[in-house]
Amino acid sequence: MWNRSQRYLIREVDLRQLLPVIDVPAGHNGVAVVLRLDERPVGFLMEGARAGTRLTPEEIAAKILEQAGKQILSEKIYQQIRGPLPDRSFPTLDIAICTHNRADQLSRCLESLRGLGIPGNGSGVGVLVIDNAPRDERTSRAVDDFPGVRYYMEPKPGLDFARNRAIRESSAELLAFLDDDVVVDRYWLQGLREAWAVNPDAAAFTGPILPLELETTAQVMFEKMGGFGRSFERVRFGSVSADSPTYPCGAGMFGAGANMAFRRAILEELGGFDDALDTGAPLPGGGDLDIFYRIVRAGYVLVREPGFVVYHQHRREYRALRHQMWTWGLGSMAFLTKSWRTDPVARQKLQRWVLWWASYQFSKILVPFLRKNRKSWPWDMVLAEIGGAIAGICGAYDRSLARVERLRRQFL
């Protein structure tokens, strides 16, 4: 399944219109479809097909019903029951993009925001670029091409140093974070506005992260393994959940750091992001897991909103994807190590989650018949994540704490 080259065409389909015919182009192995109701994104599906295959409207309809029918029906019912949105003014919003030596990707992200009129005069929406430990001035020069975008240089290397700098520099009520390698959907801001109107008590918001392109085997593979999380189920996460004995422990249920927004005052109340997580190459992960966990453990509401969509450029190279899976294991277990120490009340749940995680990882290789979808996983990707987890358990967080303390002293 994973040995031959993979490349998928990405199309949009509006369910209010007649379904199209989709021809799979030469050199492609399938199609991926972003589903919309008018402008609102409501689903995503992938279907393998040989080059030259013609998918008829009837075949597309069957695939939509099979892969996204329940979530589309749920969305239509939700819209009917909800009725008109409550008449609430939207708070001020800053969008922070933390970047490190990726001026071209940053420019693409900023261009997508400019397409939404962001930043705009009098809109109450601003944009901050946090340039994290840059090697040169390319990022600052790129920002010069976007009037109204505020630029800050954070010398301490580490994503969470940059995120915390954004918290300090912002004065808006809401603070959103985007990775520099994403492009926002045209409904992104409206999705956040609607989520706020319905959930004015929420402390945080996340949304689906879809692929920007599926041009390489690694990119297609990553999406088939689940990607960053493309669930279009609308969920209000609170401090408890009857559906999971390990809640809120775990990775990925809330969303991912590439697309998230918070009440800035609550971030300040919780002490911001943990600088010892998401520190770049030594520990490139865990910061988003940690902040989501701390928000719901503090009794606040986190909302996953299906209309709050971004598109992420996945890693093109197989080796880079394998390293990413290693970092996911590393970051998850570093976060768990911290939580074990700082939240002793939750230790039983944390222990249960580790046991579940281990059995799930090994089931991907050894007992696939235990999983409902029975999809195969590349064994080297699974082993990479397990290897990262072992490294995470074996002192990664302690080493990161020591390194961060040295950085703080260095940049006094």
C-alpha positions as CSV (number, residue, x, y, z in Angstrom):
1,M,0.0,0.0,0.0
2,W,2.7,2.4,0.9
3,N,5.5,1.4,-1.5
4,R,4.3,3.0,-4.7
5,S,4.2,6.7,-5.4
6,Q,1.1,8.5,-4.1
7,R,-0.5,11.7,-5.3
8,Y,-4.1,12.9,-4.9
9,L,-6.1,15.6,-6.6
10,I,-7.8,18.0,-4.2
11,R,-11.2,19.4,-5.2
12,E,-14.0,21.4,-3.6
13,V,-17.6,20.4,-3.9
14,D,-20.6,22.5,-2.8
15,L,-23.4,20.3,-1.7
16,R,-26.0,23.0,-2.6
17,Q,-25.1,22.6,-6.3
18,L,-25.2,19.7,-8.7
19,L,-22.4,17.3,-8.0
20,P,-19.6,17.4,-10.6
21,V,-17.9,14.7,-12.6
22,I,-14.3,14.3,-11.3
23,D,-11.6,12.9,-13.6
24,V,-8.5,11.6,-11.9
25,P,-5.6,13.2,-13.8
26,A,-2.5,11.4,-15.1
27,G,0.1,10.8,-12.4
28,H,-2.5,10.7,-9.6
29,N,-3.7,7.9,-7.4
30,G,-6.9,9.3,-6.0
31,V,-8.9,12.4,-5.1
32,A,-9.6,14.3,-1.9
33,V,-12.7,16.5,-1.6
34,V,-13.5,19.4,0.7
35,L,-17.2,19.5,1.1
36,R,-19.1,22.7,1.6
37,L,-22.7,23.8,2.3
38,D,-22.6,27.2,0.5
39,E,-19.4,28.6,1.9
40,R,-19.2,26.6,5.1
41,P,-16.8,23.6,5.2
42,V,-18.7,20.6,6.4
43,G,-16.6,17.6,5.6
44,F,-13.6,16.0,3.9
45,L,-13.1,12.7,2.1
46,M,-10.4,10.8,0.3
47,E,-10.8,8.1,-2.3
48,G,-8.1,6.1,-4.1
49,A,-8.6,5.8,-7.8
50,R,-6.4,5.1,-10.8
51,A,-5.4,7.8,-13.2
52,G,-8.0,8.3,-15.9
53,T,-10.8,7.1,-13.7
54,R,-14.0,9.2,-14.1
55,L,-16.1,9.5,-10.9
56,T,-19.7,10.2,-11.8
57,P,-22.0,12.3,-9.6
58,E,-23.7,9.1,-8.5
59,E,-20.4,7.6,-7.4
60,I,-19.4,10.8,-5.6
61,A,-22.7,11.0,-3.8
62,A,-22.2,7.4,-2.6
63,K,-18.7,8.2,-1.3
64,I,-20.0,11.4,0.4
65,L,-22.7,9.4,2.2
66,E,-20.3,6.7,3.2
67,Q,-17.5,8.9,4.5
68,A,-19.2,12.1,5.6
69,G,-22.9,11.6,5.6
70,K,-23.4,11.6,9.4
71,Q,-21.4,14.8,9.9
72,I,-23.2,16.6,7.1
73,L,-26.6,15.5,8.5
74,S,-25.5,16.6,11.9
75,E,-24.4,20.0,10.6
76,K,-27.7,20.6,8.8
77,I,-29.7,19.6,11.9
78,Y,-27.5,21.9,14.1
79,Q,-28.1,24.8,11.8
80,Q,-31.9,24.3,11.8
81,I,-32.1,23.9,15.6
82,R,-29.7,26.8,16.3
83,G,-31.6,29.3,14.2
84,P,-30.2,32.8,13.8
85,L,-27.0,33.5,15.6
86,P,-27.3,35.4,18.9
87,D,-26.7,39.1,18.4
88,R,-23.4,39.4,20.2
89,S,-20.5,41.7,19.3
90,F,-17.3,39.9,18.4
91,P,-14.4,40.8,20.7
92,T,-11.1,42.2,19.5
93,L,-8.9,39.5,18.0
94,D,-5.1,39.2,17.4
95,I,-3.7,36.5,15.2
96,A,-0.2,35.4,16.1
97,I,2.1,33.6,13.7
98,C,5.2,32.3,15.3
99,T,7.9,31.6,12.7
100,H,11.5,30.5,12.4
101,N,13.4,31.1,9.1
102,R,10.5,30.3,6.8
103,A,9.8,33.6,5.1
104,D,8.2,32.1,2.0
105,Q,5.7,30.0,4.0
106,L,5.0,33.0,6.3
107,S,4.2,35.2,3.3
108,R,1.8,32.6,1.9
109,C,0.0,32.5,5.3
110,L,-0.2,36.3,5.5
111,E,-1.5,36.4,2.0
112,S,-4.4,34.1,2.9
113,L,-5.3,36.4,5.8
114,R,-5.1,39.4,3.5
115,G,-7.6,37.6,1.3
116,L,-10.0,37.9,4.3
117,G,-9.3,41.6,4.7
118,I,-7.0,40.9,7.7
119,P,-5.7,43.1,9.1
120,G,-8.2,45.8,8.2
121,N,-8.8,49.3,9.4
122,G,-11.4,49.4,12.1
123,S,-12.0,45.6,11.9
124,G,-10.7,44.9,15.4
125,V,-8.6,42.1,14.0
126,G,-4.8,42.4,14.1
127,V,-1.9,40.2,13.1
128,L,1.4,39.7,15.0
129,V,4.4,37.9,13.6
130,I,6.8,36.6,16.2
131,D,10.2,36.0,14.5
132,N,11.8,33.3,16.7
133,A,15.6,33.4,16.9
134,P,16.1,34.3,13.2
135,R,19.3,33.7,11.3
136,D,18.7,36.7,9.0
137,E,16.3,39.5,8.2
138,R,14.3,37.7,5.5
139,T,11.3,37.3,7.8
140,S,11.2,41.0,8.8
141,R,11.5,42.0,5.1
142,A,8.6,39.6,4.2
143,V,6.4,41.3,6.9
144,D,7.2,44.7,5.3
145,D,5.1,43.6,2.3
146,F,2.0,43.4,4.5
147,P,1.0,46.8,5.9
148,G,-0.6,46.7,9.3
149,V,1.1,43.4,10.4
150,R,3.1,43.9,13.6
151,Y,6.6,42.4,13.8
152,Y,8.4,41.3,16.9
153,M,11.7,39.4,17.3
154,E,11.9,36.9,20.1
155,P,15.6,35.9,20.6
156,K,15.1,32.9,22.9
157,P,14.8,29.8,20.6
158,G,11.6,27.8,21.2
159,L,8.0,27.9,19.9
160,D,6.5,28.5,23.3
161,F,8.9,31.4,24.0
162,A,7.5,32.9,20.8
163,R,3.9,32.1,21.8
164,N,4.3,33.7,25.2
165,R,5.9,36.8,23.6
166,A,2.6,37.0,21.5
167,I,0.6,36.9,24.7
168,R,2.6,39.8,26.2
169,E,2.5,41.9,23.0
170,S,-1.2,41.5,22.4
171,S,-3.9,43.6,24.0
172,A,-6.9,41.9,22.2
173,E,-9.5,39.8,24.1
174,L,-9.0,36.8,21.8
175,L,-5.6,35.6,20.6
176,A,-5.4,33.1,17.8
177,F,-2.3,31.1,16.8
178,L,-1.5,29.9,13.3
179,D,1.5,27.9,12.2
180,D,3.4,29.7,9.4
181,D,2.9,26.7,7.1
182,V,-0.9,27.0,7.0
183,V,-3.3,28.8,4.7
184,V,-6.7,29.9,6.2
185,D,-9.9,28.8,4.7
186,R,-12.1,31.6,3.3
187,Y,-14.6,30.8,6.1
188,W,-12.0,30.7,8.9
189,L,-12.8,34.0,10.5
190,Q,-16.6,33.5,10.1
191,G,-16.3,30.1,11.7
192,L,-14.6,31.6,14.7
193,R,-17.2,34.4,14.9
194,E,-20.0,31.9,14.9
195,A,-18.3,29.7,17.5
196,W,-17.9,32.7,19.7
197,A,-21.5,33.8,19.3
198,V,-22.8,30.4,20.4
199,N,-20.2,29.8,23.0
200,P,-19.4,33.1,24.7
201,D,-18.2,31.2,27.8
202,A,-15.5,29.3,25.9
203,A,-11.9,29.8,26.8
204,A,-10.4,28.2,23.7
205,F,-11.4,27.2,20.1
206,T,-9.9,24.7,17.7
207,G,-10.8,23.5,14.2
208,P,-10.1,21.0,11.4
209,I,-6.6,21.1,9.8
210,L,-6.8,19.8,6.2
211,P,-4.0,19.2,3.7
212,L,-3.0,22.1,1.5
213,E,-1.6,19.6,-1.0
214,L,-1.3,15.9,-1.5
215,E,1.6,15.8,-4.0
216,T,3.9,13.2,-2.4
217,T,3.6,9.7,-0.9
218,A,4.5,11.1,2.6
219,Q,1.7,13.7,2.4
220,V,-0.9,11.1,1.3
221,M,0.3,8.7,3.9
222,F,0.0,11.2,6.7
223,E,-3.6,12.0,5.8
224,K,-4.4,8.3,5.6
225,M,-3.0,7.9,9.1
226,G,-5.3,10.6,10.3
227,G,-3.4,13.8,9.7
228,F,-3.6,16.6,12.3
229,G,-7.2,15.9,12.9
230,R,-9.9,16.7,10.4
231,S,-13.0,15.9,12.5
232,F,-16.0,18.1,11.5
233,E,-17.8,17.1,14.7
234,R,-18.7,20.1,16.8
235,V,-17.8,19.5,20.4
236,R,-17.8,21.4,23.7
237,F,-15.1,20.0,25.9
238,G,-15.5,20.6,29.6
239,S,-13.8,19.4,32.7
240,V,-15.4,15.9,32.6
241,S,-16.6,13.5,29.9
242,A,-18.7,10.4,30.3
243,D,-17.4,8.9,27.0
244,S,-13.8,8.4,28.1
245,P,-12.3,6.9,31.3
246,T,-9.0,8.7,30.5
247,Y,-10.4,12.1,29.7
248,P,-8.9,14.7,29.4
249,C,-5.6,12.8,29.0
250,G,-4.4,12.0,25.5
251,A,-3.2,13.5,22.3
252,G,-5.2,15.1,19.5
253,M,-8.7,14.9,20.8
254,F,-9.0,18.7,21.3
255,G,-7.2,19.8,18.1
256,A,-3.7,20.9,17.3
257,G,-1.5,24.0,17.7
258,A,-1.5,24.9,14.0
259,N,-5.0,26.3,14.4
260,M,-6.2,27.5,17.9
261,A,-7.6,30.6,19.6
262,F,-7.9,31.6,23.2
263,R,-9.2,34.2,25.6
264,R,-5.9,36.0,26.2
265,A,-6.8,36.7,29.9
266,I,-7.1,33.0,30.6
267,L,-3.8,32.3,29.0
268,E,-2.3,34.9,31.3
269,E,-4.1,33.4,34.3
270,L,-2.7,29.9,33.5
271,G,0.8,31.3,33.1
272,G,0.9,31.0,29.4
273,F,2.5,28.2,27.5
274,D,5.2,25.9,29.0
275,D,8.5,27.2,27.7
276,A,10.0,23.7,28.3
277,L,7.7,22.2,25.6
278,D,7.9,22.9,21.9
279,T,11.5,24.0,22.2
280,G,12.5,23.2,18.6
281,A,14.8,20.3,17.7
282,P,15.5,19.1,21.3
283,L,11.8,18.8,22.2
284,P,9.6,19.8,19.2
285,G,6.1,19.2,20.6
286,G,3.8,19.0,23.5
287,G,3.0,22.6,24.0
288,D,-0.5,22.5,22.5
289,L,-1.4,19.3,24.3
290,D,-0.3,20.9,27.6
291,I,-2.3,24.1,27.2
292,F,-5.5,22.3,26.0
293,Y,-5.2,19.9,29.0
294,R,-4.6,22.8,31.5
295,I,-7.6,24.7,30.2
296,V,-10.1,21.9,30.6
297,R,-8.5,20.8,33.9
298,A,-9.0,24.4,35.2
299,G,-12.8,24.1,34.5
300,Y,-12.9,26.1,31.3
301,V,-14.7,25.2,28.1
302,L,-12.8,24.3,24.9
303,V,-14.8,24.3,21.6
304,R,-13.9,22.4,18.5
305,E,-15.6,24.3,15.6
306,P,-15.9,22.6,12.2
307,G,-16.1,25.9,10.3
308,F,-12.7,27.1,11.7
309,V,-10.6,25.5,9.1
310,V,-7.0,25.8,7.9
311,Y,-4.9,24.0,5.3
312,H,-1.5,22.7,6.3
313,Q,1.4,21.9,4.1
314,H,2.4,18.5,5.3
315,R,6.0,17.3,5.1
316,R,6.8,16.2,1.6
317,E,9.7,13.8,2.3
318,Y,9.2,10.4,3.8
319,R,12.2,10.8,6.1
320,A,10.8,14.1,7.4
321,L,7.4,12.5,8.1
322,R,9.0,9.6,10.0
323,H,10.9,12.2,12.1
324,Q,7.6,14.0,12.8
325,M,6.1,10.8,14.1
326,W,9.1,10.4,16.4
327,T,8.6,13.9,17.7
328,W,4.9,13.2,18.3
329,G,5.8,10.3,20.6
330,L,8.5,12.4,22.3
331,G,6.2,15.4,22.8
332,S,3.3,13.3,24.1
333,M,5.3,11.6,26.7
334,A,7.1,14.8,27.8
335,F,3.7,16.4,28.3
336,L,2.6,13.3,30.2
337,T,5.7,13.4,32.4
338,K,5.0,17.0,33.3
339,S,1.3,16.3,34.0
340,W,2.2,13.4,36.2
341,R,4.1,15.7,38.4
342,T,1.9,18.8,38.4
343,D,-1.5,17.1,38.5
344,P,-1.3,14.1,40.9
345,V,-5.1,13.9,41.2
346,A,-5.2,12.8,37.5
347,R,-2.4,10.2,37.8
348,Q,-4.7,7.2,37.6
349,K,-6.1,8.5,34.3
350,L,-2.7,9.3,33.0
351,Q,-1.6,5.8,33.8
352,R,-4.6,4.3,32.0
353,W,-4.0,6.5,29.0
354,V,-0.3,5.3,28.7
355,L,-1.5,1.7,28.8
356,W,-4.1,2.5,26.1
357,W,-1.6,4.3,24.0
358,A,0.9,1.5,24.1
359,S,-1.7,-1.2,23.2
360,Y,-3.0,1.0,20.4
361,Q,0.5,1.5,18.9
362,F,1.3,-2.1,19.0
363,S,-2.1,-3.1,17.6
364,K,-1.2,-1.1,14.5
365,I,1.4,-3.7,13.7
366,L,0.5,-6.9,15.5
367,V,-3.3,-7.1,15.7
368,P,-5.0,-4.9,13.1
369,F,-8.1,-7.0,13.3
370,L,-8.9,-5.4,16.7
371,R,-9.4,-2.0,15.1
372,K,-12.8,-1.2,13.5
373,N,-11.3,0.4,10.3
374,R,-8.7,-2.3,9.9
375,K,-6.5,0.0,7.9
376,S,-2.8,-0.9,7.6
377,W,-0.1,1.4,9.0
378,P,3.5,1.6,7.9
379,W,5.5,-0.2,10.5
380,D,8.4,2.2,10.5
381,M,6.1,5.1,11.2
382,V,4.7,3.3,14.2
383,L,8.1,2.3,15.5
384,A,9.3,5.9,15.1
385,E,6.4,7.2,17.3
386,I,7.1,4.4,19.9
387,G,10.8,5.3,19.8
388,G,10.0,8.9,20.4
389,A,7.8,8.0,23.3
390,I,10.5,6.0,25.0
391,A,12.9,9.0,24.6
392,G,10.1,11.2,26.0
393,I,9.7,9.1,29.1
394,C,13.4,8.8,29.7
395,G,14.0,12.3,31.0
396,A,13.2,14.5,28.0
397,Y,11.2,17.0,30.0
398,D,13.9,17.3,32.7
399,R,16.5,17.9,30.1
400,S,14.3,20.6,28.5
401,L,13.7,22.3,31.8
402,A,17.5,22.6,32.4
403,R,18.0,23.8,28.8
404,V,15.3,26.5,29.1
405,E,16.7,27.7,32.4
406,R,20.1,28.2,30.7
407,L,18.4,30.1,27.9
408,R,16.6,32.4,30.3
409,R,19.9,33.3,32.0
410,Q,21.6,33.8,28.6
411,F,19.0,36.3,27.4
412,L,18.6,38.3,30.6
